[in-house]
């Protein structure tokens, strides 16, 4: 399935909306056993590809309200509350919703769910939150400056940092 997503989003496969709707069905992306470390890494690679595409598409579409919301979320994340992860996800959601690429957005949400359904108990230590917060500051600055190169780079770093936390958590359970 990862190969399909990669080929589809790189323009190798044509668009088949019925197939996409099938793939987006919640039950088709959730399996009975947790994903393997190799699958987790592949899922994150696909996520990085899709999330960067959506963010770059959104770069010139942000409303003033969306920029303000990102700024507020960033400020709230700096308080390092217990709901840091929820704020983090909302920060990314604002970006991707601004892209108006609803199918890609739904696919990313399903990819996230395939991992979180098993590994939603991972904890972010304060140092992790500080690093994520620094990432979000750079992402926000790139959006405000309409800087595609920095936006791409910082999103890759930020999502990769999430993969590192998931891998650390996964190692504790295996």
C-alpha positions as CSV (number, residue, x, y, z in Angstrom):
1,X,0.0,0.0,0.0
2,X,2.9,2.4,0.8
3,X,4.2,1.9,-2.8
4,X,0.7,2.7,-4.1
5,X,0.6,6.0,-2.1
6,X,4.1,6.9,-3.3
7,X,3.3,6.2,-6.9
8,X,-0.1,7.9,-6.7
9,X,1.3,11.1,-5.2
10,X,4.2,11.3,-7.5
11,X,1.9,11.2,-10.5
12,X,2.7,7.7,-11.7
13,X,-0.8,6.3,-11.1
14,X,-3.9,8.0,-12.5
15,X,-6.6,9.2,-10.1
16,X,-9.3,6.7,-9.4
17,X,-11.7,8.3,-6.9
18,X,-13.5,5.1,-6.1
19,X,-10.2,3.5,-5.2
20,X,-9.3,6.5,-3.0
21,X,-12.7,6.3,-1.3
22,X,-12.0,2.6,-0.7
23,X,-8.6,3.4,0.8
24,X,-10.0,6.1,3.0
25,X,-12.5,3.8,4.5
26,X,-11.5,3.6,8.2
27,X,-11.6,-0.2,8.3
28,X,-9.2,-0.6,5.3
29,X,-6.3,1.2,7.1
30,X,-6.6,-0.3,10.5
31,X,-5.3,-3.9,10.9
32,X,-5.4,-6.3,13.9
33,X,-1.8,-6.1,14.8
34,X,0.4,-3.1,15.4
35,X,2.6,-1.9,12.5
36,X,6.1,-3.1,12.5
37,X,9.0,-0.6,12.9
38,X,9.6,-0.9,9.1
39,X,6.0,0.0,8.4
40,X,6.0,2.8,10.9
41,X,9.1,4.3,9.1
42,X,7.4,3.9,5.7
43,X,4.2,5.5,7.0
44,X,6.2,8.5,8.3
45,X,8.0,8.8,4.9
46,X,4.7,8.9,3.1
47,X,3.4,11.4,5.7
48,X,6.4,13.7,5.2
49,X,5.8,13.7,1.4
50,X,2.1,14.4,1.7
51,X,2.3,17.0,4.5
52,X,5.1,18.9,2.8
53,X,3.0,19.0,-0.4
54,X,0.0,20.3,1.5
55,X,1.9,22.9,3.4
56,X,3.6,24.3,0.3
57,X,0.2,24.4,-1.4
58,X,-1.2,26.3,1.6
59,X,1.7,28.7,1.7
60,X,-0.1,31.3,-0.5
61,X,-3.6,30.5,0.6
62,X,-3.5,31.3,4.4
63,X,-6.1,33.7,5.6
64,X,-5.2,36.2,8.3
65,X,-7.4,34.2,10.7
66,X,-5.4,31.1,10.0
67,X,-2.1,32.8,10.6
68,X,-3.5,34.2,13.9
69,X,-4.7,30.8,14.9
70,X,-1.2,29.3,14.2
71,X,0.4,32.1,16.3
72,X,-2.0,31.4,19.2
73,X,-1.4,27.7,19.0
74,X,2.3,28.2,19.0
75,X,2.0,30.5,22.1
76,X,-0.2,28.0,23.9
77,X,2.3,25.2,23.1
78,X,5.0,27.2,24.8
79,X,3.2,26.8,28.1
80,X,4.0,23.0,27.8
81,X,0.6,21.9,29.0
82,X,-0.5,18.3,29.3
83,X,-2.4,18.7,26.0
84,X,0.7,19.6,24.1
85,X,0.2,16.8,21.6
86,X,-3.3,17.9,20.8
87,X,-2.1,21.5,20.2
88,X,0.6,20.1,18.0
89,X,-1.8,18.2,15.9
90,X,-4.1,21.2,15.7
91,X,-1.2,23.4,14.5
92,X,-0.6,21.0,11.6
93,X,-4.3,20.6,10.9
94,X,-4.6,24.4,10.4
95,X,-1.8,24.2,7.9
96,X,-3.1,21.3,5.9
97,X,-6.7,22.4,5.9
98,X,-5.5,25.7,4.4
99,X,-4.2,23.8,1.4
100,X,-7.8,22.9,0.3
101,X,-6.4,19.4,-0.6
102,X,-9.1,17.5,1.2
103,X,-8.3,14.0,-0.1
104,X,-4.7,14.3,0.9
105,X,-5.7,15.7,4.3
106,X,-8.0,12.7,4.9
107,X,-5.2,10.3,3.8
108,X,-2.8,11.9,6.2
109,X,-5.3,11.6,9.0
110,X,-5.8,7.9,8.3
111,X,-2.0,7.3,8.3
112,X,-1.7,9.1,11.7
113,X,-4.5,7.0,13.1
114,X,-2.9,3.7,11.9
115,X,0.0,4.4,14.3
116,X,-1.8,6.3,17.1
117,X,-4.4,3.5,17.6
118,X,-1.5,1.4,18.9
119,X,0.9,3.9,20.2
120,X,-1.2,6.8,21.5
121,X,0.3,6.4,25.0
122,X,3.7,7.8,24.1
123,X,4.8,10.6,26.4
124,X,6.6,13.7,25.4
125,X,9.1,14.8,27.9
126,X,9.6,18.6,28.4
127,X,12.8,18.6,26.3
128,X,10.8,16.9,23.5
129,X,8.2,19.7,23.8
130,X,10.8,22.4,23.7
131,X,12.3,20.9,20.5
132,X,8.8,20.6,18.9
133,X,8.1,24.2,19.9
134,X,11.3,25.4,18.3
135,X,10.3,23.5,15.1
136,X,6.9,25.1,15.2
137,X,8.4,28.6,15.6
138,X,10.5,28.0,12.4
139,X,7.5,26.6,10.6
140,X,5.4,29.6,11.5
141,X,8.2,32.0,10.4
142,X,8.5,30.2,7.1
143,X,4.8,30.5,6.6
144,X,4.8,34.2,7.5
145,X,7.8,34.8,5.1
146,X,6.3,32.5,2.4
147,X,9.6,30.6,2.4
148,X,9.0,27.2,0.7
149,X,12.5,25.9,1.2
150,X,12.5,26.5,5.0
151,X,9.0,25.3,5.3
152,X,9.8,22.0,3.6
153,X,13.0,21.5,5.7
154,X,11.4,22.4,9.0
155,X,8.4,20.1,8.4
156,X,10.6,17.2,7.5
157,X,12.6,17.8,10.8
158,X,9.5,18.2,12.9
159,X,7.7,15.1,11.5
160,X,11.0,13.1,11.7
161,X,11.2,14.1,15.4
162,X,7.8,12.6,15.8
163,X,9.0,9.4,14.3
164,X,11.9,9.3,16.7
165,X,9.5,9.5,19.6
166,X,7.3,6.8,18.2
167,X,10.3,4.5,17.7
168,X,11.4,5.2,21.3
169,X,8.0,4.3,22.6
170,X,7.7,1.2,20.3
171,X,11.0,-0.1,21.6
172,X,9.7,0.1,25.1
173,X,6.8,-2.2,24.2
174,X,8.7,-4.7,22.1
